[in-house]
Amino acid sequence: MFSKLAKSFPTSIFSELADYKAEKIAEGLDLIDLSIGSPDLPPPIWIRDEMAKWVQNENSYGYTLTGLNEFYQSAANYMKRKFSVELNPALEIVQLMGSQDGLVHLPMVLAEEGDVILVTDPGYTAYSAGVKMSGAEMVSMPLKKEHQFLPQFDEIPEKVAKRTKMMFLNFPGNPVPVLANRCFYEKAISFAKKYGIIIVHDLAYADLVFGEKSPISIFEFDGAKDVAVEFHSLSKNFNMAGCRIGYLVGNESIVEALKKLKSNLDYGVFAPIQHAAIKALREGDVFLNENCRLYEKRRDVLVSGLQKVGWNVELSEATMFVWAEIPEGFTSQSFAYQLIDKCGVVTTPGNAFGQYGEGFVRIALVQPENRLHEVVKRIGTSDLFS
């Protein structure tokens, strides 16, 4: 009855967790859910006010097609202000219904059956979905602790590299919240040019980087526009996840190809959401700094607390996630279910993001500090680390 493509999509661990959570809630268990990476706070009031103003405008309800010119200029200005990267708003940016829109659809315009797409493992689940949509073959680039969770390009067989059309990179990443250094990007660009590979850099967490460290755009490096595109999103940085708005920047030909595909898929983002995004991109620097500090404080509360009760979790460098190595004697999935059963704490098993995620769980910092203190208390009084 269903196509091979439809049958190729597995049941998501997130769906399985949702069913199990529903069972536990029905039993009366107070769950603290740290599994889904969706902000628990709304956008700031000035963004919501801007959206509300345009919702009341009777001219806001037509198709917006490729998007408002002001959005493109605001995105270009943000890239210039944040990364000192110059972009042509008309040619080097395409608006998206959230970055996942582009992540899933871009492989369809770049690759096909017989091609290879390199994907970080563990990696964001949308990457593998996009590979399936294209019909290409997915080859994993392992992210291992001993290599600081960075892919090793010299370990990719040449016969694989020669068949590769594109590769996904994501730093700072989901689920592994590490930053790549400048040397890594130079190696990535050199590798891509050698084999004619398109780099797809997912920079959705550009504004959630902690301490004195800074995010890096791939377009800070010479030659990047020849081989790369980069995704940006307002979902996490501005708490606009449900609004579904983001954008792709970079190589003009690839941007144009995605624009062409999208012209056959949708009729644009709702205008009030675009106006809210324009205001966010233009005036949001102070809020972005405050929001980043909020997640950094949550990280510190959770990680320091877990370390005190015996779970040696490493500090994340960025994003809204902690990538936590689990105790010996468990699989990622069995440990995640033990956290639910014994502590009422919901995390995501690392193997949900690929085979090299085994041995970890992803913890999302999407609860206020008092609930994170409660997480530490519950885990500390369980027998999981005794």
Secondary structure, DSSP 8 states (H G I E B T S, - for coil): ---HHHHHS---HHHHHHHHHHHHHHTT---EE--S---SS---HHHHHHHHHHHT-TTS-S--TT--HHHHHHHHHHHHHHH-----TTTSEEEESSHHHHHHHHHHHH--TT-EEEEEES--HHHHHHHHHHT-EEEEEE--GGGTT---GGGS-HHHHTTEEEEEE-SS-SSS-----HHHHHHHHHHHHHHT-EEEEE-TTTT-B-TT-----GGGSTTHHHHEEEEEESTTTTT-GGG--EEEEE-HHHHHHHHHHHTTT-----HHHHHHHHHHHHH-HHHHHHHHHHHHHHHHHHHHHHHHTT------SBSSEEEEE--TT--HHHHHHHHHHHH-EE-EEGGGG-GGGTTEEEEE--S-HHHHHHHHHHHHTSSTT-
